[in-house]
Amino acid sequence: MAPISSILLSNGTVLLHDEQDHVNPVKTDILIVDNKIANIAPSISPPTDAINIDCTGKILSPGFIDTHHHLWQTQLKGRHADDLFLDYMVKGENFEDGSNWNFVYALFGVEDVFLGQLGGCMEAIDAGTTMVVDHAHMNYSAKHSSSALSATVASGIRSYFCYNPVPQPPAASLAPFSFGSNAAEWSTKQLADLAASQPFGNGRVRLGLAFDAFYLPKEFVVSLYERARGLGVKLFTSHNLTNVGFGAHSWVNLLDSYGLLQGDFLLSHMNQATPEEAAKLVAKGVHISSTPETELQVAIGSPVCFRPDLHKISSLGIDCHTNNSGDILSQMRLALQSARSTYNQQFIEQGKVPRAVNATALQAFNLGTIMGARAVGMEAEIGSIAVGKLADIVIFDARSPSMICGAEHDPVAAIVLHASVRDIETVIVDGQIRKREGKLVPVVDKNMAEEPMEWSQIAAKLLHSREKLQEILKTEDMDSARKAVIGLFHIDEQNIVDNL
């Protein structure tokens, strides 16, 4: 498919941010030329070769920004519906200490990883996500990592592909439980090679660093970050969890003591952040990614994105589309209502009634748009609709059964509280249409097929991959793996209880 050079979006209600992050709905046109917004004005005369999309009755929003996701896991969907964090790790996720003993991705072949990554990216695009920070921890081999990167590029999404360069390869087997050997040498070389080759996908995909193994010697950790910064890596992401199961460590204080904590860090979760840690993050310009749906389920604490001392540096992520929805709309809604509930409960317990809500729909919308852009250091390029910014735009059907009337009263509230993926008609990433009239456009990857592939064809391949993996997983001993995890983290089993 030849790239589209210009698109005119006419007669739509465009959500425009002002300098105070307020959103003003304006009936206007948008002209996209190449990959940027060239003009915003009423009655624009398009170039003769422009594609004209009539947006009457539509809402035009900035593309959503997902600041924490593990995109490769598509074939594992449905496995974690009733899991807490401990079982979640054993059945298909990496260890929180960053050592990447991921019991399941050892079973993924290179093609399986490609398909899982492509499926995750396309689900994100379908849901209006135009930019994603991928905590890419599928580093079983250099080919696995390259395959995931290729799928990201093929999908058409914008991404920070945050490479994890210090894999402890996952268990060669779960029955009996055993660990593979360290492969850090090849992975650090691959990091350097990728850094020299970036960006990818005509500039859409940039290289970041994903790292959690702060238990390693200080000299190694400091050297890794200094080397990565020297290679031109601009974004560093890490999980940060503190609880009785996984220890009272503070990566914030550790990184600060190492002289590494800077504004290019993006920390995920931060559910138990102390006021002192929060103040330090704000002072250093560090951002956080809150992933409400997983956090509310797996008992790691309430989302903190509306905490007064953390809100201004917060953004939203999906985390794992294996056990929850893959759309930022759901995260906005859950974060907002969770914060409201927590605030309101204080009044209820004292026999009082709050005078007003403590969190607004606009704040939730901004968490998934402009504040996400700040979290990844790209506010000048994405996160809002403005002349000169990259053309990442989502078009909603404001006359759908769920959005009708609400969109006329408050388009932002209609998106945050009423919209679903079904209402997203068109998604434009980097000036290219990736979803149109409610359907994903075909993707092209010469390693997968000579001709563009429809979603239905990709879905068939994913189902075949899942079936193959399920046959392997049937032989694995999850009970012994769970016991090994408890031992690895020195978890006191007396703290794992059925009820209080």
Residue, then its C-alpha position, 0 to 999 in steps of 0.5 A: m500500500a502506498p503511503i497517504s500524503s494528505i488527508l482532510l478531516s472536515n466538519g468534525t468536533v475537534l478537541l483542542h487543548d489550551e496551555q492550561d490543559h483545558v479542552n475546547p471542542v471546536k467545529t473545524d477542519i484538520l488538514i494532514v500533510d505527510n505525517k503532520i497536522a498542517n492546518i486547523a481551520p474552518s472550510i479548508s480547501p484540500p490538495t487535489d490528491a487528499i483523502n477527504i473524510d467527512c467528520t460530521g457528527k464525529i469527535l476528533s480526539p488526540g490519539f491515546i498514549d499507553t505508557h506501560h504494556h507488555l504487548w507480546q502476550t496475546q496468546l495468553k489471553g484469558r489465563h489470568a481472569d481470577d489471578l492475583f499477582l503471585d499466580y499471574m507471574v507463574k502462569g505467564e509473566n516475568f518476576e518483579d525483580g526484573s530477572n525475567w524468568n518468565f515461565v511461559y515465553a520460553l515456550f514461544g517460538v520466534e513466530d509466536v512472539f511475532l504474532g503475539q506482538l502484532g496482535g497486541c499492537m493491533e488491539a491497541i490501535d483498534a482501541g485508539t492507542t496511537m503511542v505505546v511504551d512497550h516494556a519488551h521482556m520477551n528476550y529469550s533470544a536475539k531473534h525473539s527480540s528482533s521478531a517483536l520489533s518487526a511486528t511493532v513496525a509492521s503494525g503501524i503503531r508509534s512506540y518506545f520499544c523498551y528493550n530489556p538487556v539483562p535477561q536471565p533466560p526463563a525456565a527451560s522446563l517447569a516440570p521439574f522446575s529449572f532455570g536456564s543460563n545467563a545470556a547478558e552478553w548477547s543482549t547487551k550487544q543487541l541493545a547497542d546494535l538496535a540503538a545504532s539503527q534506531p529509529f525504526g518504521n520511518g521514525r515511529v518506533r524508538l528504542g528505550l530501556a526496560f530494566d528491573a534487576f536492581y539487585l545486581p551490583k551497583e557497578f553493573v547498574v550504573s554502567l548499563y545506564e551510562r552506556a545506554r544514555g551514551l548510545g542515545v536511548k531517551l526513555f528508561t522504564s522500570h516496575n516499582l512495587t513495594n509490598v509484604g510479598f516483594g519487599a520494602h525496597s525503594w528503587v526510587n531511593l536506590l536510583d537516586s543514590y546511584g546518581l541515575l534518577q532523571g527526567d528520562f525515567l518512567l516508573s510503572h505502578m508506584n502504588q505504595a509510594t511514600p510522600e518522600e518518594a513522591a516528592k523526589l519523583v516530582a523534583k527530578g521530573v520523573h513520571i509514573s504509569s498507573t495501570p488501574e485494571t491490573e492494579l485493582q485486581v492483583a492486590i498490589g494497591s490502589p492506583v495512584c494517578f489521582r493522588p494529589d502529590l503524584h497526579k501531575i506526573s502520572s499517565l495511564g498504561i494497560d500493563c497486560h492485555t492477558n487479564n484485562s482490556g487493552d484500551i485506555l478508555s477503560q483505564m481512564r474510567l476505572a482510574l477516575q471512579s476508583a479515585r472518586s470512591t476512595y475519596n468519598q468513602q472517607f466522608i461516608e465513614q464519618g457520616k458526612v457527604p462530600r460537597a463535590v467530586n475530587a476528580t474530573a472526567l477532563q483529568a482522566f482524559n488528560l492522563g491518557t493524552i497530553m500527560g502521557a505525551r509528557a511522560v514519554g518526553m514527546e509533548a512537543e510532538i503528540g498528546s494534543i491536536a495542534v498545527g505542527k504536531l504529528a498526526d495521531i488522531v482518533i475519530f469517534d462516532a458521536r451519534s452511536p447509541s452510547m455517545i448520542c446526546g452526551a457528546e453534544h453536552d460534553p464531548v470529553a465526558a462522552i469519551v471518558l464515561h460513555a464511549s467504547v472501542r466500538d465507537i472508534e471509527t478511524v485511527i490515524v497514526d503518523g498521518q496513515i489511516r490504520k483503522r477506517e470505518g470501524k475496521l483495522v486496515p491490512v498490515v504488511d510484513k514481508n517475513m509474514a506474507e508477500e501480500p497485505m494481511e487482513w485481521s482475520q488472517i492474523a487472527a487465524k494464525l494467532l489461534h493456531s499459535r495459541e493451540k500449539l502453546q496450550e498443548i505444551l503448557k498442559t505438561e507443565d507443573m505450575d504447583s512446583a513453579r509457584k513454590a519456587v517463586i515463593g522461595l525466590f522472593h523469600i515470601d513468608e507463607q504466613n502472609i498469604v491468607d484466605n481472609l482477615 
